[in-house]
């Protein structure tokens, strides 16, 4: 996973969130990126993690990746907050 954030003061003004290992190619989490913008990381973390997996349609044998993806993003954002 890769995260890039731009700040103005404490507020996130731009973000990039990319996951590897959950699709056959690096996958940008556009909904999570949008959810992070506007406030500080702590204020937006829950909504960004939810948005990252909102539209996910796992295959029958990899449903565990949904929870793992959400957890990895939450951990990474908590380290940045």
C-alpha contacts under 8 A as a table, 3 or more apart, distances in Angstrom:
res1	aa1	res2	aa2	distance
1	X	17	X	7.35
1	X	18	X	5.54
1	X	19	X	4.39
1	X	20	X	5.70
2	X	16	X	7.72
2	X	17	X	5.83
2	X	18	X	5.18
2	X	19	X	6.59
3	X	15	X	7.28
3	X	16	X	5.55
3	X	17	X	4.65
3	X	18	X	6.54
4	X	15	X	5.51
4	X	16	X	5.01
4	X	17	X	6.68
5	X	12	X	6.60
5	X	13	X	7.58
5	X	14	X	5.78
5	X	15	X	4.45
5	X	16	X	6.54
6	X	12	X	5.77
6	X	13	X	5.51
6	X	14	X	5.01
6	X	15	X	6.29
7	X	10	X	6.23
7	X	11	X	5.48
7	X	12	X	4.56
7	X	13	X	5.29
7	X	14	X	7.14
8	X	11	X	5.44
8	X	12	X	6.55
8	X	13	X	6.35
10	X	39	X	7.03
10	X	40	X	5.30
11	X	37	X	7.30
11	X	38	X	5.61
11	X	39	X	4.39
11	X	40	X	4.62
11	X	41	X	7.60
12	X	15	X	7.19
12	X	36	X	6.60
12	X	37	X	4.94
12	X	38	X	5.50
12	X	39	X	5.82
12	X	40	X	5.96
12	X	41	X	7.10
13	X	37	X	5.49
13	X	38	X	6.20
14	X	33	X	7.75
14	X	37	X	6.21
15	X	33	X	5.32
15	X	34	X	7.60
15	X	36	X	7.03
15	X	37	X	7.04
16	X	28	X	7.41
16	X	29	X	7.73
16	X	30	X	7.75
16	X	33	X	5.73
17	X	28	X	5.71
17	X	29	X	5.50
17	X	30	X	7.33
17	X	32	X	7.14
17	X	33	X	6.08
18	X	26	X	6.39
18	X	27	X	5.40
18	X	28	X	4.26
18	X	29	X	5.98
19	X	22	X	6.79
19	X	26	X	5.66
19	X	27	X	5.13
19	X	28	X	6.30
19	X	29	X	7.38
19	X	69	X	8.00
20	X	23	X	6.85
20	X	25	X	6.80
20	X	26	X	4.75
20	X	27	X	6.40
21	X	24	X	7.14
21	X	25	X	7.62
21	X	26	X	7.39
22	X	26	X	7.98
22	X	27	X	7.69
22	X	65	X	6.70
22	X	69	X	7.90
23	X	26	X	6.74
23	X	27	X	6.70
29	X	32	X	5.34
29	X	33	X	6.25
29	X	52	X	5.60
30	X	33	X	4.99
30	X	34	X	6.29
30	X	52	X	7.66
31	X	34	X	5.19
31	X	35	X	6.17
31	X	48	X	7.35
31	X	51	X	5.36
31	X	52	X	5.98
32	X	35	X	4.97
32	X	36	X	6.27
32	X	47	X	7.64
32	X	48	X	4.38
32	X	49	X	6.52
32	X	50	X	7.70
32	X	51	X	5.04
32	X	52	X	4.77
33	X	36	X	5.39
33	X	37	X	6.92
33	X	48	X	7.09
34	X	37	X	5.62
34	X	48	X	7.82
35	X	44	X	6.59
35	X	47	X	6.15
35	X	48	X	4.92
35	X	51	X	6.99
36	X	39	X	7.27
36	X	40	X	7.95
36	X	41	X	6.73
36	X	44	X	5.35
36	X	45	X	6.93
36	X	47	X	7.72
36	X	48	X	5.74
37	X	44	X	7.75
39	X	43	X	6.27
39	X	44	X	6.58
40	X	43	X	5.51
40	X	44	X	6.56
40	X	81	X	7.84
41	X	44	X	5.23
41	X	45	X	5.62
41	X	77	X	6.93
41	X	78	X	7.96
41	X	80	X	7.70
41	X	81	X	5.58
42	X	45	X	5.37
42	X	78	X	7.43
42	X	81	X	6.03
43	X	46	X	7.63
44	X	47	X	5.56
44	X	48	X	6.07
45	X	48	X	5.17
45	X	49	X	6.19
45	X	74	X	6.82
45	X	77	X	6.73
45	X	78	X	7.82
46	X	49	X	5.28
46	X	50	X	6.24
46	X	74	X	7.65
47	X	50	X	5.12
47	X	51	X	5.99
48	X	51	X	5.01
48	X	52	X	6.09
49	X	52	X	5.18
49	X	53	X	7.05
49	X	70	X	5.38
49	X	71	X	7.81
49	X	73	X	6.29
49	X	74	X	6.16
50	X	53	X	5.81
50	X	54	X	6.04
50	X	70	X	7.10
51	X	54	X	4.96
51	X	55	X	7.83
52	X	55	X	7.81
52	X	69	X	7.90
52	X	70	X	6.82
53	X	56	X	5.22
53	X	66	X	6.36
53	X	69	X	7.47
53	X	70	X	6.67
56	X	66	X	7.41
58	X	61	X	7.95
58	X	62	X	6.07
58	X	63	X	5.30
58	X	65	X	7.75
58	X	66	X	7.31
59	X	62	X	5.55
59	X	63	X	6.50
60	X	63	X	6.45
62	X	65	X	5.70
63	X	66	X	5.83
63	X	67	X	7.80
64	X	67	X	5.69
64	X	68	X	6.32
65	X	68	X	4.84
65	X	69	X	5.79
66	X	69	X	5.23
66	X	70	X	6.37
67	X	70	X	5.20
67	X	71	X	6.08
68	X	71	X	5.07
68	X	72	X	6.01
69	X	72	X	5.24
69	X	73	X	6.25
70	X	73	X	5.33
70	X	74	X	6.19
71	X	74	X	5.04
71	X	75	X	6.14
72	X	75	X	5.15
72	X	76	X	6.15
73	X	76	X	5.13
73	X	77	X	6.08
74	X	77	X	5.26
74	X	78	X	6.07
75	X	78	X	5.15
75	X	79	X	6.33
76	X	79	X	5.22
76	X	80	X	6.50
77	X	80	X	5.02
77	X	81	X	6.09
78	X	81	X	5.11
